[in-house]
C-alpha cells in the first residue's frame, strides 16, 4: 500500500478548509507561517476534540484555525514550564539515589559495588541498565569526565559520576532494580515509600521525555498511571490517575522544597487562567477544584 503523497503548504491549508476548518482569507500568510513552523500533522493533532466523529477528518461547525492554534500555544507554554521543574526534580534524584546507594553499598575498596549485579534484587534488569549506560557514556566519549575515568580507572566511574551521564529513564530503572533496603533508604529520604517512588520516577521520566521531545500533553492518556494515595483519591474521586493532572501532582510531590512547589503551582495557575476560555480543562484531567488541589500549601 502506498503512503499518502506529500502536499504543499497551500494544499495543506486547502485540505483543512475542505474538512470544515474556518480560515480567514485575509490571514493566509499568518496561517502559512504557523503550518511551516509547526508542521501540518502536529497541528491537526490539537484539533482532535473538534472532529465530528473519532475516525472522521471533518470538523464540527464553527471550528476555526485560531481555536486549534490556541490549544497548541497552551501546550507549548505548558511544556516550557514543566521542563524547568522536571529538571529540578531530576537533578535532586540523581544526587539522592547516588548518595544513598553509594553510602550503603560502596564503602569498601574498590568502591565499585554498584557495577555488581549481586548488589541488586533485579539482576537481569541492572545488567540492562548498565548496557544502556555504556551507550549513554559513548554519547559523551569526548568529554573530560569520560576520558579521565577511562585512563585512570579502567573506564569505571563512581555512581555519583555515572548518574550525571544517565538518562532519567535509565536512572528510574536503576532504582527499580535495587533491594528493598536501598529503595527504602532513598524513599524515606524524600518522605515516601519505595512503591510510590518507583512509580513516580517512572512517571516523571515519561513526562520529561514528552516535554523534551515536544510531544502533545493536551488530550492525552498517560502511562503508567500515577500512584496517588488512597486518601487523596477518596477525597477527589473525579481525579483520574492516567491524566496530565495526576502527573502534575506527582511532580509537585517530588520537588525538593516548598519554594519550587509554590513557583510551579503559581505558573500553572497563571497559564490555565490565561487560556481558560480557549481550552477544555477536562481534557488534561483538571477537576473543578484544581486550584485548591494544586496549591502547594
FIVOVEX-85993 format. One record per residue: residue number from 1; z, x negated, y of N, C-alpha, C in turn. Coordinates in nm, 3 decimals, decimal comma. Layout:
<sites>
[NUM [Z X Y] [Z X Y] [Z X Y]]
...
</sites>
This chain:
<sites>
[1 [0,000 -0,084 -0,120] [0,000 0,000 0,000] [0,000 -0,087 0,125]]
[2 [-0,086 -0,055 0,219] [-0,094 -0,131 0,343] [0,024 -0,099 0,434]]
[3 [0,069 -0,199 0,509] [0,171 -0,177 0,611] [0,107 -0,109 0,732]]
[4 [0,192 -0,058 0,822] [0,140 0,001 0,944] [0,074 -0,109 1,028]]
[5 [-0,041 -0,080 1,089] [-0,108 -0,180 1,171] [-0,034 -0,199 1,304]]
[6 [-0,039 -0,318 1,363] [0,023 -0,339 1,495] [-0,052 -0,260 1,601]]
[7 [0,021 -0,215 1,703] [-0,042 -0,142 1,812] [0,003 -0,202 1,945]]
[8 [-0,076 -0,186 2,047] [-0,048 -0,245 2,178] [0,069 -0,174 2,245]]
[9 [0,123 -0,235 2,352] [0,232 -0,173 2,426] [0,191 -0,036 2,481]]
[10 [0,070 -0,027 2,535] [0,022 0,102 2,587] [0,016 0,207 2,475]]
[11 [-0,029 0,164 2,357] [-0,036 0,257 2,243] [0,103 0,298 2,197]]
[12 [0,199 0,207 2,210] [0,337 0,239 2,172] [0,393 0,350 2,261]]
[13 [0,369 0,340 2,391] [0,414 0,445 2,483] [0,345 0,577 2,452]]
[14 [0,216 0,569 2,425] [0,140 0,689 2,393] [0,194 0,755 2,265]]
[15 [0,232 0,673 2,168] [0,285 0,726 2,042] [0,419 0,797 2,066]]
[16 [0,502 0,740 2,154] [0,629 0,804 2,187] [0,605 0,941 2,252]]
[17 [0,506 0,947 2,341] [0,472 1,074 2,406] [0,420 1,176 2,305]]
[18 [0,340 1,130 2,210] [0,285 1,220 2,109] [0,395 1,282 2,024]]
[19 [0,506 1,208 2,010] [0,619 1,259 1,932] [0,715 1,341 2,018]]
[20 [0,680 1,360 2,145] [0,759 1,451 2,228] [0,854 1,386 2,325]]
[21 [0,854 1,253 2,335] [0,942 1,186 2,431] [0,882 1,204 2,571]]
[22 [0,965 1,242 2,667] [0,918 1,268 2,804] [0,916 1,138 2,883]]
[23 [0,799 1,103 2,935] [0,783 0,984 3,018] [0,729 1,026 3,155]]
[24 [0,787 0,971 3,260] [0,740 0,995 3,396] [0,617 0,907 3,420]]
[25 [0,506 0,967 3,452] [0,381 0,893 3,469] [0,390 0,788 3,579]]
[26 [0,481 0,807 3,674] [0,497 0,711 3,783] [0,582 0,590 3,744]]
[27 [0,635 0,592 3,623] [0,724 0,483 3,580] [0,664 0,402 3,465]]
[28 [0,533 0,408 3,450] [0,472 0,342 3,335] [0,504 0,193 3,330]]
[29 [0,497 0,125 3,445] [0,525 -0,019 3,448] [0,668 -0,047 3,402]]
[30 [0,761 0,037 3,443] [0,901 0,023 3,403] [0,916 0,041 3,252]]
[31 [0,850 0,145 3,197] [0,859 0,170 3,054] [0,798 0,055 2,974]]
[32 [0,686 0,002 3,022] [0,623 -0,111 2,954] [0,716 -0,232 2,953]]
[33 [0,784 -0,255 3,064] [0,877 -0,369 3,072] [0,991 -0,353 2,971]]
[34 [1,043 -0,231 2,959] [1,151 -0,206 2,863] [1,104 -0,232 2,721]]
[35 [0,989 -0,176 2,686] [0,936 -0,192 2,550] [0,908 -0,339 2,518]]
[36 [0,855 -0,412 2,616] [0,827 -0,554 2,596] [0,957 -0,633 2,573]]
[37 [1,060 -0,597 2,648] [1,187 -0,671 2,639] [1,271 -0,631 2,519]]
[38 [1,259 -0,506 2,477] [1,350 -0,453 2,375] [1,287 -0,450 2,235]]
[39 [1,157 -0,420 2,226] [1,085 -0,402 2,100] [1,084 -0,253 2,064]]
[40 [0,966 -0,202 2,039] [0,945 -0,061 2,010] [1,035 -0,014 1,895]]
[41 [1,040 -0,090 1,787] [1,115 -0,048 1,669] [1,265 -0,039 1,700]]
[42 [1,317 -0,138 1,774] [1,458 -0,135 1,812] [1,486 -0,015 1,903]]
[43 [1,397 0,008 1,998] [1,416 0,119 2,093] [1,426 0,252 2,019]]
[44 [1,334 0,276 1,925] [1,334 0,405 1,856] [1,459 0,424 1,769]]
[45 [1,525 0,313 1,731] [1,649 0,325 1,656] [1,759 0,395 1,734]]
[46 [1,751 0,386 1,865] [1,851 0,450 1,950] [1,816 0,595 1,980]]
[47 [1,703 0,640 1,929] [1,660 0,779 1,952] [1,685 0,868 1,831]]
[48 [1,751 0,815 1,728] [1,768 0,891 1,604] [1,839 1,024 1,626]]
[49 [1,935 1,027 1,718] [2,010 1,151 1,739] [1,924 1,260 1,802]]
[50 [1,809 1,221 1,855] [1,720 1,318 1,921] [1,604 1,363 1,832]]
[51 [1,605 1,323 1,705] [1,499 1,367 1,614] [1,519 1,513 1,576]]
[52 [1,409 1,588 1,566] [1,417 1,728 1,525] [1,471 1,741 1,382]]
[53 [1,422 1,655 1,296] [1,467 1,650 1,156] [1,494 1,505 1,120]]
[54 [1,581 1,484 1,020] [1,619 1,348 0,982] [1,498 1,262 0,946]]
[55 [1,402 1,320 0,876] [1,284 1,246 0,832] [1,160 1,277 0,915]]
[56 [1,183 1,326 1,036] [1,074 1,365 1,125] [1,074 1,273 1,246]]
[57 [0,959 1,230 1,291] [0,949 1,141 1,407] [0,944 1,217 1,539]]
[58 [0,934 1,349 1,535] [0,924 1,427 1,658] [1,063 1,446 1,721]]
[59 [1,065 1,440 1,855] [1,190 1,452 1,929] [1,216 1,597 1,969]]
[60 [1,345 1,629 1,982] [1,382 1,762 2,029] [1,338 1,778 2,175]]
[61 [1,316 1,900 2,215] [1,267 1,928 2,351] [1,365 1,873 2,455]]
[62 [1,307 1,815 2,561] [1,389 1,766 2,672] [1,435 1,623 2,658]]
[63 [1,393 1,554 2,551] [1,434 1,415 2,532] [1,351 1,324 2,620]]
[64 [1,417 1,251 2,708] [1,347 1,160 2,799] [1,363 1,015 2,756]]
[65 [1,273 0,933 2,801] [1,281 0,788 2,777] [1,413 0,735 2,830]]
[66 [1,453 0,784 2,947] [1,576 0,736 3,011] [1,700 0,766 2,927]]
[67 [1,703 0,883 2,863] [1,819 0,918 2,779] [1,838 0,815 2,667]]
[68 [1,728 0,779 2,604] [1,735 0,683 2,495] [1,774 0,545 2,547]]
[69 [1,717 0,507 2,658] [1,744 0,372 2,712] [1,889 0,358 2,760]]
[70 [1,948 0,467 2,809] [2,089 0,461 2,848] [2,178 0,429 2,728]]
[71 [2,146 0,486 2,614] [2,223 0,457 2,492] [2,206 0,311 2,455]]
[72 [2,084 0,260 2,466] [2,060 0,119 2,437] [2,143 0,030 2,530]]
[73 [2,146 0,063 2,658] [2,220 -0,018 2,755] [2,370 -0,014 2,726]]
[74 [2,421 0,103 2,687] [2,562 0,113 2,649] [2,591 0,021 2,531]]
[75 [2,506 0,026 2,430] [2,524 -0,055 2,310] [2,520 -0,204 2,344]]
[76 [2,429 -0,243 2,429] [2,416 -0,383 2,469] [2,541 -0,432 2,540]]
[77 [2,591 -0,353 2,634] [2,712 -0,390 2,708] [2,833 -0,395 2,615]]
[78 [2,838 -0,302 2,520] [2,949 -0,298 2,425] [2,950 -0,425 2,339]]
[79 [2,833 -0,468 2,294] [2,826 -0,591 2,214] [2,877 -0,711 2,294]]
[80 [2,841 -0,718 2,421] [2,886 -0,829 2,505] [3,039 -0,832 2,515]]
[81 [3,099 -0,716 2,532] [3,245 -0,708 2,539] [3,308 -0,752 2,408]]
[82 [3,258 -0,698 2,298] [3,319 -0,726 2,168] [3,304 -0,872 2,128]]
[83 [3,189 -0,931 2,158] [3,168 -1,073 2,123] [3,279 -1,161 2,181]]
[84 [3,314 -1,133 2,305] [3,416 -1,213 2,373] [3,550 -1,208 2,300]]
[85 [3,590 -1,088 2,259] [3,723 -1,073 2,197] [3,722 -1,106 2,048]]
[86 [3,610 -1,086 1,982] [3,599 -1,129 1,843] [3,614 -1,282 1,836]]
[87 [3,557 -1,351 1,933] [3,569 -1,497 1,937] [3,715 -1,540 1,949]]
[88 [3,792 -1,468 2,032] [3,935 -1,498 2,046] [4,006 -1,483 1,912]]
[89 [3,979 -1,371 1,844] [4,040 -1,345 1,713] [3,994 -1,446 1,609]]
[90 [3,866 -1,479 1,612] [3,808 -1,573 1,515] [3,874 -1,710 1,525]]
[91 [3,887 -1,760 1,646] [3,949 -1,892 1,667] [4,096 -1,890 1,623]]
[92 [4,164 -1,780 1,653] [4,303 -1,765 1,613] [4,319 -1,773 1,462]]
[93 [4,233 -1,703 1,388] [4,246 -1,701 1,242] [4,198 -1,832 1,178]]
[94 [4,105 -1,899 1,240] [4,069 -2,033 1,190] [4,192 -2,124 1,190]]
[95 [4,264 -2,120 1,302] [4,384 -2,202 1,315] [4,494 -2,157 1,220]]
[96 [4,519 -2,026 1,214] [4,628 -1,972 1,134] [4,609 -2,000 0,985]]
[97 [4,490 -1,977 0,935] [4,460 -1,997 0,794] [4,468 -2,144 0,757]]
[98 [4,406 -2,229 0,839] [4,406 -2,372 0,809] [4,547 -2,429 0,810]]
[99 [4,626 -2,392 0,909] [4,762 -2,447 0,921] [4,850 -2,406 0,804]]
[100 [4,856 -2,277 0,776] [4,948 -2,229 0,674] [4,909 -2,274 0,534]]
[101 [4,780 -2,272 0,502] [4,739 -2,318 0,369] [4,763 -2,468 0,355]]
[102 [4,731 -2,545 0,458] [4,748 -2,691 0,452] [4,895 -2,729 0,438]]
[103 [4,982 -2,662 0,511] [5,125 -2,692 0,503] [5,182 -2,654 0,367]]
[104 [5,123 -2,555 0,302] [5,171 -2,512 0,171] [5,114 -2,594 0,057]]
[105 [4,990 -2,640 0,068] [4,921 -2,700 -0,046] [4,878 -2,846 -0,027]]
[106 [4,868 -2,892 0,095] [4,802 -3,022 0,119] [4,896 -3,129 0,174]]
[107 [5,024 -3,121 0,140] [5,121 -3,216 0,195] [5,126 -3,349 0,120]]
[108 [5,080 -3,350 -0,005] [5,086 -3,472 -0,085] [4,952 -3,545 -0,081]]
[109 [4,956 -3,680 -0,079] [4,830 -3,757 -0,083] [4,750 -3,718 -0,207]]
[110 [4,619 -3,709 -0,200] [4,534 -3,749 -0,088] [4,506 -3,637 0,014]]
[111 [4,588 -3,531 0,014] [4,580 -3,423 0,113] [4,445 -3,347 0,109]]
[112 [4,385 -3,343 -0,008] [4,256 -3,274 -0,022] [4,264 -3,158 -0,122]]
[113 [4,385 -3,103 -0,137] [4,406 -2,999 -0,237] [4,328 -2,870 -0,207]]
[114 [4,280 -2,853 -0,085] [4,201 -2,734 -0,052] [4,063 -2,737 -0,118]]
[115 [4,025 -2,854 -0,172] [3,899 -2,864 -0,245] [3,916 -2,829 -0,393]]
[116 [4,040 -2,819 -0,439] [4,070 -2,798 -0,581] [4,075 -2,649 -0,613]]
[117 [3,988 -2,604 -0,701] [3,981 -2,461 -0,734] [4,111 -2,409 -0,796]]
[118 [4,191 -2,499 -0,854] [4,315 -2,456 -0,918] [4,425 -2,420 -0,817]]
[119 [4,398 -2,445 -0,691] [4,491 -2,403 -0,586] [4,456 -2,264 -0,532]]
[120 [4,362 -2,198 -0,599] [4,320 -2,064 -0,558] [4,324 -1,970 -0,678]]
[121 [4,350 -1,844 -0,651] [4,351 -1,745 -0,759] [4,209 -1,719 -0,808]]
[122 [4,118 -1,696 -0,714] [3,979 -1,667 -0,748] [3,899 -1,798 -0,750]]
[123 [3,894 -1,860 -0,866] [3,833 -1,992 -0,876] [3,681 -1,988 -0,860]]
[124 [3,619 -1,889 -0,919] [3,474 -1,874 -0,902] [3,440 -1,847 -0,756]]
[125 [3,522 -1,764 -0,693] [3,499 -1,730 -0,553] [3,510 -1,851 -0,462]]
[126 [3,611 -1,935 -0,484] [3,628 -2,051 -0,396] [3,518 -2,154 -0,421]]
[127 [3,468 -2,162 -0,543] [3,354 -2,250 -0,570] [3,233 -2,206 -0,487]]
[128 [3,215 -2,075 -0,477] [3,104 -2,022 -0,396] [3,127 -2,051 -0,247]]
[129 [3,253 -2,040 -0,204] [3,286 -2,071 -0,064] [3,253 -2,216 -0,033]]
[130 [3,291 -2,307 -0,122] [3,266 -2,450 -0,099] [3,117 -2,483 -0,106]]
[131 [3,045 -2,415 -0,194] [2,899 -2,436 -0,200] [2,834 -2,390 -0,069]]
[132 [2,881 -2,277 -0,019] [2,828 -2,228 0,109] [2,864 -2,323 0,221]]
[133 [2,984 -2,380 0,213] [3,027 -2,473 0,318] [2,939 -2,597 0,323]]
[134 [2,892 -2,643 0,207] [2,802 -2,759 0,205] [2,678 -2,731 0,289]]
[135 [2,626 -2,608 0,278] [2,508 -2,571 0,358] [2,545 -2,560 0,505]]
[136 [2,662 -2,501 0,532] [2,707 -2,488 0,671] [2,727 -2,624 0,735]]
[137 [2,786 -2,715 0,658] [2,810 -2,850 0,710] [2,679 -2,921 0,739]]
[138 [2,578 -2,889 0,662] [2,447 -2,952 0,681] [2,383 -2,912 0,815]]
[139 [2,421 -2,792 0,865] [2,372 -2,749 0,996] [2,419 -2,846 1,105]]
[140 [2,535 -2,910 1,080] [2,597 -2,998 1,180] [2,587 -3,146 1,138]]
[141 [2,490 -3,177 1,054] [2,482 -3,311 0,997] [2,470 -3,421 1,101]]
[142 [2,420 -3,389 1,219] [2,405 -3,490 1,324] [2,525 -3,499 1,416]]
[143 [2,627 -3,417 1,391] [2,745 -3,420 1,478] [2,835 -3,537 1,443]]
[144 [2,912 -3,583 1,540] [3,004 -3,695 1,518] [3,112 -3,660 1,417]]
[145 [3,151 -3,533 1,413] [3,255 -3,491 1,318] [3,210 -3,514 1,175]]
[146 [3,090 -3,466 1,144] [3,037 -3,479 1,008] [3,011 -3,625 0,975]]
[147 [2,951 -3,699 1,064] [2,922 -3,840 1,039] [3,049 -3,920 1,016]]
[148 [3,152 -3,892 1,096] [3,280 -3,964 1,083] [3,342 -3,942 0,946]]
[149 [3,347 -3,817 0,901] [3,411 -3,789 0,772] [3,325 -3,833 0,655]]
[150 [3,196 -3,838 0,674] [3,108 -3,888 0,569] [3,128 -4,037 0,548]]
[151 [3,141 -4,109 0,656] [3,154 -4,255 0,648] [3,294 -4,300 0,609]]
[152 [3,396 -4,233 0,660] [3,533 -4,281 0,641] [3,608 -4,211 0,528]]
[153 [3,571 -4,086 0,497] [3,649 -4,009 0,399] [3,564 -3,954 0,285]]
[154 [3,459 -4,023 0,251] [3,372 -3,984 0,138] [3,323 -3,841 0,149]]
[155 [3,295 -3,799 0,272] [3,236 -3,668 0,300] [3,334 -3,553 0,285]]
[156 [3,465 -3,583 0,271] [3,565 -3,477 0,267] [3,630 -3,462 0,404]]
[157 [3,679 -3,341 0,429] [3,742 -3,310 0,557] [3,874 -3,236 0,534]]
[158 [3,971 -3,256 0,623] [4,091 -3,170 0,618] [4,049 -3,026 0,643]]
[159 [4,129 -2,933 0,596] [4,093 -2,792 0,610] [4,082 -2,752 0,756]]
[160 [4,167 -2,810 0,843] [4,162 -2,771 0,984] [4,034 -2,818 1,053]]
[161 [3,964 -2,913 0,992] [3,832 -2,953 1,040] [3,725 -2,862 0,978]]
[162 [3,739 -2,838 0,849] [3,641 -2,754 0,778] [3,624 -2,617 0,843]]
[163 [3,737 -2,555 0,882] [3,728 -2,418 0,935] [3,650 -2,411 1,066]]
[164 [3,639 -2,525 1,135] [3,562 -2,527 1,260] [3,411 -2,521 1,234]]
[165 [3,371 -2,556 1,114] [3,228 -2,555 1,079] [3,190 -2,434 0,994]]
[166 [3,290 -2,367 0,939] [3,265 -2,249 0,854] [3,224 -2,128 0,936]]
[167 [3,139 -2,045 0,881] [3,113 -1,915 0,941] [3,239 -1,830 0,925]]
[168 [3,253 -1,731 1,009] [3,370 -1,642 0,998] [3,367 -1,566 0,866]]
[169 [3,249 -1,533 0,821] [3,234 -1,464 0,693] [3,286 -1,549 0,578]]
[170 [3,253 -1,678 0,581] [3,299 -1,769 0,475] [3,449 -1,792 0,484]]
[171 [3,501 -1,796 0,605] [3,646 -1,809 0,624] [3,718 -1,688 0,565]]
[172 [3,662 -1,569 0,588] [3,719 -1,447 0,532] [3,721 -1,453 0,380]]
[173 [3,614 -1,503 0,320] [3,607 -1,515 0,174] [3,707 -1,618 0,123]]
[174 [3,726 -1,726 0,199] [3,824 -1,828 0,160] [3,963 -1,766 0,150]]
[175 [4,000 -1,689 0,250] [4,132 -1,624 0,248] [4,144 -1,530 0,128]]
[176 [4,038 -1,456 0,098] [4,044 -1,360 -0,012] [4,061 -1,427 -0,147]]
[177 [4,027 -1,558 -0,156] [4,037 -1,631 -0,283] [4,177 -1,689 -0,309]]
[178 [4,264 -1,686 -0,209] [4,393 -1,754 -0,221] [4,491 -1,679 -0,311]]
[179 [4,594 -1,751 -0,356] [4,704 -1,689 -0,428] [4,784 -1,601 -0,331]]
[180 [4,857 -1,504 -0,387] [4,940 -1,416 -0,304] [5,035 -1,496 -0,215]]
[181 [5,089 -1,605 -0,266] [5,188 -1,682 -0,190] [5,131 -1,728 -0,057]]
[182 [5,009 -1,784 -0,058] [4,947 -1,830 0,067] [4,896 -1,712 0,150]]
[183 [4,842 -1,610 0,083] [4,798 -1,491 0,156] [4,914 -1,428 0,233]]
[184 [5,029 -1,416 0,167] [5,147 -1,355 0,230] [5,196 -1,437 0,347]]
[185 [5,193 -1,569 0,331] [5,236 -1,659 0,437] [5,153 -1,638 0,563]]
[186 [5,023 -1,631 0,545] [4,930 -1,615 0,659] [4,940 -1,474 0,717]]
[187 [4,945 -1,373 0,629] [4,952 -1,234 0,676] [5,080 -1,207 0,753]]
[188 [5,192 -1,257 0,702] [5,320 -1,233 0,770] [5,324 -1,300 0,906]]
[189 [5,252 -1,412 0,920] [5,248 -1,483 1,049] [5,181 -1,400 1,158]]
[190 [5,098 -1,303 1,117] [5,035 -1,216 1,219] [5,080 -1,071 1,204]]
[191 [5,192 -1,052 1,132] [5,256 -0,922 1,128] [5,190 -0,816 1,044]]
[192 [5,128 -0,856 0,933] [5,065 -0,756 0,847] [5,082 -0,796 0,701]]
[193 [5,011 -0,728 0,611] [5,019 -0,756 0,469] [4,888 -0,820 0,422]]
[194 [4,892 -0,881 0,305] [4,774 -0,952 0,255] [4,655 -0,859 0,232]]
[195 [4,683 -0,737 0,180] [4,572 -0,645 0,154] [4,505 -0,599 0,283]]
[196 [4,586 -0,571 0,382] [4,532 -0,529 0,511] [4,454 -0,642 0,575]]
[197 [4,510 -0,764 0,573] [4,442 -0,876 0,638] [4,312 -0,912 0,566]]
[198 [4,311 -0,905 0,435] [4,187 -0,932 0,360] [4,077 -0,838 0,407]]
[199 [4,110 -0,710 0,417] [4,013 -0,611 0,464] [3,975 -0,635 0,610]]
[200 [4,075 -0,659 0,694] [4,049 -0,674 0,838] [3,962 -0,794 0,870]]
[201 [3,982 -0,905 0,799] [3,897 -1,022 0,820] [3,753 -0,992 0,780]]
[202 [3,737 -0,919 0,671] [3,602 -0,878 0,628] [3,538 -0,789 0,736]]
[203 [3,614 -0,691 0,785] [3,562 -0,601 0,889] [3,521 -0,680 1,013]]
[204 [3,605 -0,772 1,056] [3,576 -0,849 1,177] [3,455 -0,939 1,157]]
[205 [3,436 -0,992 1,037] [3,317 -1,075 1,013] [3,190 -0,990 1,018]]
[206 [3,199 -0,866 0,969] [3,084 -0,774 0,976] [3,053 -0,740 1,122]]
[207 [3,157 -0,706 1,198] [3,138 -0,671 1,339] [3,087 -0,790 1,418]]
[208 [3,139 -0,907 1,387] [3,096 -1,029 1,455] [2,948 -1,054 1,432]]
[209 [2,903 -1,039 1,308] [2,762 -1,062 1,276] [2,671 -0,960 1,342]]
[210 [2,716 -0,835 1,347] [2,638 -0,732 1,415] [2,620 -0,767 1,562]]
[211 [2,728 -0,806 1,627] [2,722 -0,839 1,769] [2,639 -0,965 1,794]]
[212 [2,656 -1,065 1,709] [2,585 -1,192 1,727] [2,435 -1,177 1,710]]
[213 [2,393 -1,084 1,624] [2,251 -1,068 1,595] [2,189 -0,946 1,665]]
[214 [2,263 -0,888 1,758] [2,208 -0,778 1,836] [2,183 -0,651 1,756]]
[215 [2,259 -0,632 1,648] [2,241 -0,512 1,566] [2,296 -0,389 1,639]]
[216 [2,245 -0,273 1,601] [2,286 -0,147 1,664] [2,428 -0,111 1,622]]
[217 [2,516 -0,090 1,719] [2,652 -0,046 1,692] [2,662 0,106 1,694]]
[218 [2,581 0,167 1,780] [2,585 0,310 1,804] [2,525 0,387 1,687]]
[219 [2,592 0,498 1,651] [2,540 0,588 1,547] [2,515 0,513 1,416]]
[220 [2,614 0,430 1,376] [2,603 0,351 1,253] [2,727 0,372 1,167]]
[221 [2,709 0,356 1,036] [2,822 0,361 0,943] [2,863 0,219 0,910]]
[222 [2,995 0,196 0,900] [3,046 0,061 0,883] [3,107 0,042 0,744]]
[223 [3,074 -0,073 0,686] [3,124 -0,107 0,553] [3,165 -0,254 0,552]]
[224 [3,285 -0,285 0,497] [3,375 -0,194 0,425] [3,450 -0,102 0,520]]
[225 [3,495 0,014 0,472] [3,580 0,098 0,556] [3,705 0,022 0,596]]
[226 [3,747 0,038 0,720] [3,866 -0,033 0,768] [3,992 0,023 0,704]]
[227 [4,083 -0,065 0,666] [4,212 -0,022 0,613] [4,304 0,006 0,732]]
[228 [4,335 0,133 0,751] [4,427 0,175 0,856] [4,552 0,231 0,790]]
[229 [4,665 0,223 0,857] [4,791 0,265 0,796] [4,790 0,415 0,765]]
[230 [4,863 0,451 0,663] [4,872 0,592 0,622] [4,931 0,675 0,735]]
[231 [5,031 0,621 0,803] [5,096 0,696 0,913] [4,997 0,721 1,026]]
[232 [4,912 0,620 1,056] [4,811 0,635 1,161] [4,710 0,744 1,124]]
[233 [4,664 0,742 1,000] [4,563 0,839 0,956] [4,621 0,980 0,949]]
[234 [4,749 0,994 0,913] [4,812 1,125 0,910] [4,825 1,184 1,049]]
[235 [4,857 1,097 1,145] [4,871 1,143 1,284] [4,735 1,171 1,347]]
[236 [4,630 1,103 1,294] [4,497 1,114 1,354] [4,393 1,143 1,245]]
[237 [4,397 1,262 1,188] [4,309 1,295 1,075] [4,160 1,296 1,109]]
[238 [4,126 1,300 1,238] [3,984 1,302 1,276] [3,924 1,162 1,281]]
[239 [4,007 1,060 1,270] [3,956 0,922 1,272] [3,902 0,885 1,135]]
[240 [3,775 0,849 1,130] [3,714 0,803 1,005] [3,714 0,651 1,003]]
[241 [3,745 0,596 0,886] [3,761 0,451 0,879] [3,631 0,375 0,857]]
[242 [3,516 0,446 0,859] [3,387 0,379 0,845] [3,308 0,385 0,977]]
[243 [3,382 0,393 1,088] [3,319 0,407 1,220] [3,348 0,286 1,308]]
[244 [3,274 0,277 1,416] [3,298 0,171 1,514] [3,439 0,182 1,571]]
[245 [3,486 0,303 1,592] [3,621 0,320 1,647] [3,725 0,256 1,555]]
[246 [3,712 0,277 1,426] [3,807 0,218 1,331] [3,803 0,066 1,339]]
[247 [3,684 0,010 1,354] [3,670 -0,135 1,366] [3,729 -0,186 1,498]]
[248 [3,723 -0,105 1,603] [3,786 -0,142 1,730] [3,938 -0,148 1,715]]
[249 [3,993 -0,053 1,640] [4,137 -0,054 1,613] [4,175 -0,183 1,539]]
[250 [4,093 -0,221 1,443] [4,118 -0,345 1,369] [4,116 -0,465 1,464]]
[251 [4,016 -0,472 1,550] [4,007 -0,584 1,643] [4,128 -0,588 1,736]]
[252 [4,169 -0,473 1,786] [4,286 -0,470 1,874] [4,410 -0,522 1,802]]
[253 [4,426 -0,484 1,675] [4,543 -0,527 1,598] [4,538 -0,676 1,564]]
[254 [4,419 -0,733 1,556] [4,406 -0,872 1,513] [4,385 -0,971 1,628]]
[255 [4,402 -0,925 1,750] [4,403 -1,018 1,862] [4,541 -1,083 1,871]]
[256 [4,549 -1,208 1,917] [4,675 -1,282 1,907] [4,784 -1,242 2,005]]
[257 [4,751 -1,174 2,116] [4,858 -1,140 2,211] [4,827 -1,012 2,289]]
[258 [4,930 -0,966 2,358] [4,921 -0,839 2,431] [4,820 -0,846 2,545]]
[259 [4,806 -0,961 2,608] [4,712 -0,974 2,719] [4,570 -0,948 2,672]]
[260 [4,531 -1,008 2,559] [4,397 -0,985 2,503] [4,376 -0,839 2,470]]
[261 [4,478 -0,777 2,411] [4,466 -0,636 2,372] [4,449 -0,546 2,495]]
[262 [4,526 -0,574 2,598] [4,517 -0,494 2,720] [4,380 -0,508 2,785]]
[263 [4,329 -0,630 2,790] [4,199 -0,655 2,852] [4,085 -0,589 2,775]]
[264 [4,089 -0,599 2,642] [3,986 -0,534 2,561] [3,991 -0,383 2,580]]
[265 [4,110 -0,328 2,573] [4,127 -0,183 2,590] [4,069 -0,138 2,724]]
[266 [4,103 -0,208 2,830] [4,056 -0,170 2,964] [3,905 -0,178 2,975]]
[267 [3,844 -0,281 2,918] [3,699 -0,296 2,927] [3,626 -0,188 2,849]]
[268 [3,680 -0,152 2,732] [3,619 -0,046 2,652] [3,629 0,088 2,724]]
[269 [3,746 0,116 2,781] [3,765 0,242 2,851] [3,677 0,252 2,974]]
[270 [3,662 0,143 3,047] [3,575 0,143 3,165] [3,429 0,172 3,124]]
[271 [3,386 0,110 3,015] [3,247 0,128 2,970] [3,223 0,272 2,923]]
[272 [3,315 0,327 2,846] [3,296 0,464 2,796] [3,300 0,565 2,909]]
[273 [3,381 0,539 3,011] [3,384 0,629 3,127] [3,252 0,622 3,204]]
[274 [3,197 0,500 3,215] [3,071 0,482 3,286] [2,958 0,559 3,219]]
[275 [2,958 0,562 3,084] [2,846 0,623 3,009] [2,884 0,755 2,944]]
[276 [2,997 0,812 2,981] [3,047 0,931 2,912] [2,947 1,045 2,909]]
[277 [2,870 1,061 3,016] [2,774 1,171 3,024] [2,639 1,137 2,960]]
[278 [2,626 1,014 2,910] [2,497 0,969 2,856] [2,503 0,942 2,706]]
[279 [2,624 0,937 2,650] [2,639 0,906 2,507] [2,718 1,016 2,438]]
[280 [2,708 1,018 2,305] [2,787 1,109 2,224] [2,896 1,027 2,157]]
[281 [3,018 1,039 2,205] [3,128 0,957 2,155] [3,155 0,980 2,007]]
[282 [3,119 1,098 1,956] [3,139 1,126 1,814] [3,055 1,033 1,727]]
[283 [2,942 0,987 1,781] [2,852 0,900 1,703] [2,902 0,757 1,693]]
[284 [3,011 0,725 1,762] [3,076 0,595 1,741] [3,219 0,617 1,690]]
[285 [3,246 0,741 1,647] [3,373 0,771 1,582] [3,490 0,790 1,675]]
[286 [3,466 0,806 1,806] [3,576 0,821 1,900] [3,632 0,963 1,895]]
[287 [3,762 0,978 1,863] [3,823 1,112 1,865] [3,851 1,156 2,009]]
[288 [3,892 1,280 2,027] [3,917 1,332 2,162] [4,025 1,252 2,234]]
[289 [4,126 1,205 2,161] [4,236 1,130 2,224] [4,216 0,979 2,215]]
[290 [4,089 0,935 2,221] [4,060 0,793 2,202] [4,126 0,705 2,307]]
[291 [4,139 0,754 2,431] [4,200 0,671 2,536] [4,345 0,641 2,501]]
[292 [4,415 0,742 2,452] [4,554 0,723 2,412] [4,566 0,625 2,295]]
[293 [4,475 0,637 2,196] [4,481 0,553 2,078] [4,442 0,408 2,106]]
[294 [4,347 0,389 2,198] [4,304 0,254 2,229] [4,402 0,181 2,320]]
[295 [4,482 0,257 2,393] [4,576 0,196 2,486] [4,674 0,108 2,410]]
[296 [4,672 -0,020 2,441] [4,748 -0,117 2,362] [4,897 -0,092 2,365]]
[297 [4,948 -0,024 2,467] [5,092 -0,001 2,476] [5,138 0,104 2,375]]
</sites>
